[in-house]
Amino acid sequence: MSLLLPSSLYGLARPFLFGVDAERAHEVTLDALARTQNTPLAALYGAPRVADPVDVAGLAFPNRVGLAAGLDKNARCIDAFAAMGFGFAEVGTVTPKAQPGNPKPRMFRLPEREALINRLGFNNEGLEAFVANVKRARFRNDAKPMLLGLNIGKNAATPIERAVDDYLLCLTGVYPHADYATINISSPNTAGLRSLQSDEALDGLLGAIADKREVLASRHGRRVPLFVKIAPDLDADQVAVIAATLKRHGMDGVIATNTTLARDAVAGLHHAEETGGLSGRPVREASNRVIAALRASLGGGYPIIGVGGILSAADAEAKVAAGADLVQLYTGLIYRGPKLVRQAAEALRARRP
């Protein structure tokens, strides 16, 4: 329920909220957001959007602060996030078929480090339900609407050598409804998925996706930008290879980064040895390192969205200083509440010349 609370009450309520199982709290919050969006109760968490327009990847973003994928996997709460003042929101990851994800428990808080570990595993209701929810959203009725990214992945049951089939099915389904689409090849919670970041596999996947995009662009009369989301657990050589492959296949941008498998920053803490991806403050510097390496390899002008460990306005500024054009929040919302959206957006606006 944390995201429903006014900023002034969030600090008082958080200890009670954190007493509930992390995934249960997540589900209850999303249910409440879905029920209250587009009603007067949205005023509880709503805030005016900070105006800081910027053009990235051929899109006009109202401001540079977005919601990261993973929080709203089924696209149920798009209008609620628009009310919070985000410049853009990314929902998903969606897979062609509905799937339950990994066994519970599968989400854990590490409050000493303002972190989460999750091994959800792309739990979602499938492409058909996802698109139906996107089509029901009303956010585009705003005079200057938030932009929407749709994040796609593969089903756990699909062999990794057939992963491209799932991505093409999802891209075809989301294409008419997306301002941009994101190819998620970096979740650590679907077996083998991160192997798609390797040179040959990435080359084949992005080649097929680029070809499908040309077909879809002709069919729908518009060219939807494509982003690729990568992991923080990459060295400089791996980042350079990925950067070259993104450019070779005409991808429009990159999102850095997903969660990390590293545990150095949380060693010895309760839940630290749980399998899954670690997010929040411990991934901040790894994310910034990958962003900087990407910018060095890609040069100026190539769009980068920075995500990972943003818990303050200064953290958002550090992402931009490292080379990001836009930023995204997820775990920071859990620990700081919706006020973080405005704080980050105002700080990034103040950095502009």
C-alpha positions as CSV (number, residue, x, y, z in Angstrom):
1,M,0.0,0.0,0.0
2,S,3.0,2.3,0.2
3,L,2.5,4.0,-3.2
4,L,-1.1,5.0,-2.1
5,L,0.1,7.1,0.8
6,P,0.8,10.8,0.7
7,S,4.5,11.6,1.0
8,S,4.0,13.1,4.4
9,L,2.6,9.9,5.9
10,Y,4.9,7.4,4.1
11,G,7.7,7.5,6.6
12,L,5.3,6.8,9.5
13,A,3.5,3.9,7.7
14,R,6.5,2.2,6.2
15,P,7.4,0.1,9.3
16,F,3.9,-1.4,9.3
17,L,4.0,-2.0,5.5
18,F,7.4,-3.7,5.8
19,G,5.9,-6.1,8.3
20,V,4.0,-7.8,5.5
21,D,5.5,-10.4,3.2
22,A,7.1,-8.4,0.4
23,E,5.2,-10.0,-2.5
24,R,1.9,-9.8,-0.7
25,A,2.5,-6.1,0.0
26,H,3.3,-5.7,-3.7
27,E,0.1,-7.4,-4.8
28,V,-2.1,-5.5,-2.4
29,T,-0.6,-2.2,-3.5
30,L,-1.1,-3.0,-7.2
31,D,-4.7,-4.1,-6.5
32,A,-5.4,-0.8,-4.7
33,L,-3.8,1.3,-7.5
34,A,-5.9,-0.5,-10.1
35,R,-9.1,0.2,-8.1
36,T,-8.3,3.8,-7.4
37,Q,-6.8,5.1,-10.6
38,N,-9.2,7.4,-12.5
39,T,-11.1,8.0,-9.3
40,P,-11.0,10.9,-6.8
41,L,-8.9,8.6,-4.5
42,A,-6.0,9.0,-7.0
43,A,-5.4,12.3,-5.3
44,L,-3.8,10.3,-2.4
45,Y,-0.8,9.5,-4.5
46,G,-1.2,11.9,-7.4
47,A,1.2,14.8,-8.1
48,P,1.6,17.4,-10.9
49,R,4.1,16.2,-13.5
50,V,7.3,18.2,-13.5
51,A,7.7,19.7,-17.0
52,D,11.1,18.9,-18.3
53,P,10.5,17.9,-22.0
54,V,13.3,16.1,-23.8
55,D,13.5,14.4,-27.1
56,V,15.1,10.9,-27.0
57,A,15.0,8.2,-29.7
58,G,12.6,10.3,-31.7
59,L,10.1,10.5,-28.8
60,A,9.1,13.6,-26.8
61,F,9.3,12.7,-23.2
62,P,7.4,15.0,-20.8
63,N,10.3,14.6,-18.2
64,R,13.2,12.3,-17.7
65,V,11.9,10.1,-14.9
66,G,10.2,6.8,-15.7
67,L,8.9,3.7,-14.0
68,A,11.1,0.6,-14.5
69,A,9.6,-2.6,-15.8
70,G,8.8,-5.3,-13.4
71,L,6.6,-3.4,-10.9
72,D,3.5,-3.7,-13.1
73,K,4.0,-6.8,-15.1
74,N,0.4,-7.0,-16.4
75,A,-0.1,-3.3,-17.2
76,R,-2.9,-2.9,-14.7
77,C,-1.9,0.4,-13.2
78,I,-0.8,2.6,-16.1
79,D,-3.1,5.5,-15.2
80,A,-2.0,5.4,-11.6
81,F,1.6,5.9,-12.6
82,A,0.7,8.7,-14.9
83,A,-1.0,10.4,-12.0
84,M,2.2,10.1,-9.9
85,G,4.0,12.4,-12.4
86,F,6.2,10.0,-14.3
87,G,7.3,11.2,-17.7
88,F,7.1,7.6,-18.9
89,A,6.3,4.2,-17.6
90,E,7.5,0.8,-18.7
91,V,5.3,-2.2,-17.9
92,G,5.9,-5.9,-18.3
93,T,7.8,-8.1,-18.8
94,V,5.1,-9.9,-20.8
95,T,5.5,-13.3,-22.3
96,P,3.4,-14.9,-25.1
97,K,1.6,-17.3,-22.7
98,A,0.6,-16.8,-19.1
99,Q,2.9,-18.3,-16.6
100,P,3.0,-18.5,-12.8
101,G,6.8,-17.7,-12.4
102,N,9.0,-19.4,-9.8
103,P,7.8,-21.0,-6.6
104,K,7.1,-18.7,-3.6
105,P,8.5,-17.2,-1.5
106,R,10.4,-15.3,-4.2
107,M,10.7,-11.6,-3.1
108,F,12.8,-10.5,-0.1
109,R,13.6,-7.1,1.5
110,L,17.0,-6.2,2.8
111,P,16.2,-2.9,4.5
112,E,19.7,-2.4,6.0
113,R,20.9,-1.8,2.4
114,E,17.6,-0.4,0.9
115,A,17.5,-3.4,-1.4
116,L,15.3,-6.2,-2.7
117,I,16.0,-9.7,-4.0
118,N,13.5,-11.2,-6.3
119,R,13.3,-14.4,-8.3
120,L,9.7,-13.9,-9.6
121,G,10.5,-15.3,-13.1
122,F,8.3,-13.3,-15.5
123,N,5.1,-14.2,-13.7
124,N,2.4,-12.6,-15.8
125,E,-1.1,-13.2,-17.3
126,G,0.2,-13.5,-20.9
127,L,0.2,-11.3,-24.0
128,E,-3.6,-11.2,-24.7
129,A,-4.5,-10.0,-21.2
130,F,-1.5,-7.6,-21.2
131,V,-2.6,-5.9,-24.4
132,A,-6.2,-5.7,-23.2
133,N,-5.1,-3.8,-20.1
134,V,-2.9,-1.4,-22.1
135,K,-5.9,-0.7,-24.4
136,R,-8.1,0.1,-21.4
137,A,-5.7,2.7,-20.0
138,R,-6.9,6.4,-20.3
139,F,-3.6,8.2,-19.8
140,R,-3.4,9.2,-23.5
141,N,-6.4,11.5,-22.9
142,D,-4.1,13.9,-21.1
143,A,-3.1,17.1,-22.9
144,K,0.6,16.0,-22.6
145,P,0.5,12.3,-21.9
146,M,3.1,10.2,-20.2
147,L,4.9,7.9,-22.7
148,L,4.5,4.1,-22.5
149,G,7.2,1.4,-22.9
150,L,6.2,-2.2,-23.3
151,N,8.8,-4.8,-22.1
152,I,8.8,-8.2,-23.7
153,G,10.4,-11.6,-22.8
154,K,10.3,-15.3,-23.3
155,N,8.3,-18.0,-21.6
156,A,10.3,-20.2,-19.2
157,A,9.1,-23.3,-21.1
158,T,10.4,-22.1,-24.4
159,P,13.9,-23.6,-25.2
160,I,16.5,-20.9,-25.3
161,E,17.3,-21.8,-28.9
162,R,13.7,-20.9,-29.8
163,A,13.6,-17.7,-27.7
164,V,13.4,-15.5,-30.8
165,D,10.0,-17.0,-31.6
166,D,8.6,-15.6,-28.3
167,Y,10.2,-12.2,-28.7
168,L,8.7,-11.9,-32.2
169,L,5.2,-12.9,-31.0
170,C,5.4,-10.4,-28.2
171,L,6.7,-7.6,-30.4
172,T,3.9,-8.2,-32.9
173,G,1.3,-8.0,-30.2
174,V,2.6,-4.9,-28.4
175,Y,3.8,-2.9,-31.4
176,P,0.5,-1.0,-32.1
177,H,0.2,0.1,-28.5
178,A,3.8,1.0,-27.5
179,D,5.6,4.3,-27.6
180,Y,8.7,2.1,-27.4
181,A,9.3,-1.6,-26.8
182,T,12.1,-3.1,-24.7
183,I,13.7,-6.5,-25.3
184,N,14.5,-7.9,-21.9
185,I,17.5,-10.3,-22.2
186,S,18.9,-9.7,-18.7
187,S,16.6,-11.0,-16.1
188,P,18.5,-13.6,-14.0
189,N,15.3,-15.4,-13.1
190,T,14.6,-17.2,-16.4
191,A,17.0,-20.0,-17.0
192,G,19.5,-19.3,-19.8
193,L,18.1,-15.8,-20.6
194,R,21.3,-13.9,-20.0
195,S,23.1,-16.1,-22.5
196,L,21.2,-14.0,-25.1
197,Q,23.6,-11.2,-24.3
198,S,26.5,-13.1,-25.7
199,D,27.9,-12.1,-29.1
200,E,26.5,-14.7,-31.5
201,A,23.1,-15.1,-29.7
202,L,22.5,-11.4,-29.4
203,D,23.4,-10.9,-33.1
204,G,20.9,-13.5,-34.2
205,L,18.1,-12.3,-31.9
206,L,18.5,-8.6,-32.7
207,G,18.8,-9.4,-36.4
208,A,15.4,-11.2,-36.4
209,I,13.8,-8.5,-34.3
210,A,15.1,-5.7,-36.6
211,D,13.6,-7.5,-39.6
212,K,10.3,-8.0,-37.9
213,R,10.2,-4.3,-36.9
214,E,10.5,-3.3,-40.6
215,V,7.5,-5.5,-41.4
216,L,5.5,-4.1,-38.5
217,A,6.5,-0.5,-39.3
218,S,5.2,-0.9,-42.8
219,R,2.0,-2.6,-41.6
220,H,1.2,0.1,-38.9
221,G,2.6,3.1,-40.6
222,R,5.0,4.1,-37.8
223,R,8.4,3.0,-36.6
224,V,8.4,2.1,-32.9
225,P,11.8,2.6,-31.2
226,L,13.4,-0.5,-29.7
227,F,15.5,-0.6,-26.6
228,V,17.5,-3.6,-25.2
229,K,17.8,-4.1,-21.4
230,I,21.1,-5.4,-20.2
231,A,22.6,-6.7,-16.9
232,P,25.0,-5.0,-14.6
233,D,27.2,-8.1,-14.3
234,L,29.2,-7.3,-17.5
235,D,32.8,-6.3,-18.0
236,A,34.0,-3.6,-20.3
237,D,34.7,-6.0,-23.2
238,Q,31.2,-7.5,-23.0
239,V,29.7,-4.0,-22.9
240,A,31.7,-3.0,-26.0
241,V,30.5,-6.1,-27.9
242,I,26.8,-5.4,-26.9
243,A,27.2,-1.7,-27.9
244,A,28.5,-2.6,-31.4
245,T,25.7,-5.2,-31.9
246,L,23.0,-2.7,-30.9
247,K,24.3,-0.2,-33.4
248,R,24.7,-2.8,-36.1
249,H,21.1,-3.9,-35.9
250,G,19.6,-0.4,-35.6
251,M,18.4,-0.7,-32.1
252,D,17.3,2.8,-30.8
253,G,18.6,2.6,-27.3
254,V,19.7,0.6,-24.3
255,I,18.5,0.3,-20.7
256,A,21.2,-0.2,-18.1
257,T,20.7,-2.1,-15.9
258,N,18.7,-5.0,-14.6
259,T,19.3,-6.6,-11.2
260,T,22.6,-8.1,-10.2
261,L,23.7,-11.5,-9.1
262,A,26.5,-10.1,-7.0
263,R,26.1,-10.2,-3.2
264,D,29.3,-8.5,-1.9
265,A,27.3,-5.4,-0.8
266,V,24.8,-7.4,1.3
267,A,27.0,-10.2,2.6
268,G,26.0,-11.5,6.0
269,L,22.5,-9.9,6.0
270,H,19.3,-11.9,6.4
271,H,18.1,-13.1,3.0
272,A,21.4,-12.1,1.3
273,E,21.9,-15.7,0.1
274,E,18.5,-16.0,-1.5
275,T,18.8,-16.7,-5.3
276,G,17.5,-14.1,-7.7
277,G,18.3,-10.5,-8.7
278,L,19.4,-7.9,-6.2
279,S,18.1,-4.4,-6.8
280,G,18.2,-1.1,-4.9
281,R,21.2,0.7,-3.4
282,P,23.7,-2.1,-3.8
283,V,23.3,-2.1,-7.7
284,R,23.8,1.7,-8.0
285,E,27.5,1.8,-8.7
286,A,27.5,-1.3,-11.0
287,S,24.7,0.3,-13.0
288,N,26.6,3.6,-13.2
289,R,29.8,1.7,-14.3
290,V,27.9,0.0,-17.2
291,I,26.2,3.3,-18.2
292,A,29.6,5.0,-18.4
293,A,31.1,2.1,-20.4
294,L,28.1,2.1,-22.8
295,R,28.5,5.9,-23.3
296,A,32.2,5.4,-24.0
297,S,31.5,2.7,-26.6
298,L,28.3,4.3,-28.1
299,G,29.5,7.9,-28.3
300,G,27.3,10.9,-27.8
301,G,23.7,10.9,-28.9
302,Y,22.9,7.2,-28.6
303,P,19.9,6.9,-26.1
304,I,20.7,5.3,-22.7
305,I,18.1,4.8,-19.9
306,G,19.8,4.5,-16.5
307,V,18.1,2.4,-13.8
308,G,19.4,0.7,-10.7
309,G,19.8,2.1,-7.2
310,I,18.1,5.4,-7.5
311,L,16.9,6.3,-4.0
312,S,17.4,10.1,-4.1
313,A,17.6,13.0,-6.4
314,A,21.4,12.8,-6.2
315,D,21.3,9.2,-7.4
316,A,19.2,10.2,-10.4
317,E,21.7,13.0,-11.2
318,A,24.6,10.5,-10.9
319,K,23.0,8.4,-13.6
320,V,22.8,11.3,-16.0
321,A,26.4,12.3,-15.1
322,A,27.5,8.8,-16.0
323,G,25.9,9.1,-19.4
324,A,22.2,8.4,-19.2
325,D,19.6,10.5,-21.0
326,L,16.6,9.2,-18.9
327,V,16.3,7.4,-15.7
328,Q,13.9,4.8,-14.2
329,L,12.8,4.0,-10.6
330,Y,11.5,0.8,-9.0
331,T,13.0,-0.2,-5.7
332,G,13.4,3.4,-4.7
333,L,9.6,3.8,-4.8
334,I,9.3,1.0,-2.3
335,Y,11.8,2.6,0.2
336,R,11.0,6.3,-0.4
337,G,7.5,6.5,-1.7
338,P,6.1,8.5,-4.7
339,K,7.7,11.7,-3.6
340,L,10.9,10.4,-5.2
341,V,9.4,10.8,-8.7
342,R,9.1,14.6,-8.3
343,Q,12.4,15.0,-6.4
344,A,14.3,13.2,-9.2
345,A,12.5,15.1,-12.0
346,E,13.1,18.5,-10.3
347,A,16.8,17.7,-9.8
348,L,17.3,16.6,-13.4
349,R,15.4,19.7,-14.7
350,A,17.7,21.9,-12.6
351,R,20.8,20.3,-14.3
352,R,19.8,21.6,-17.7
353,P,21.6,24.6,-19.2
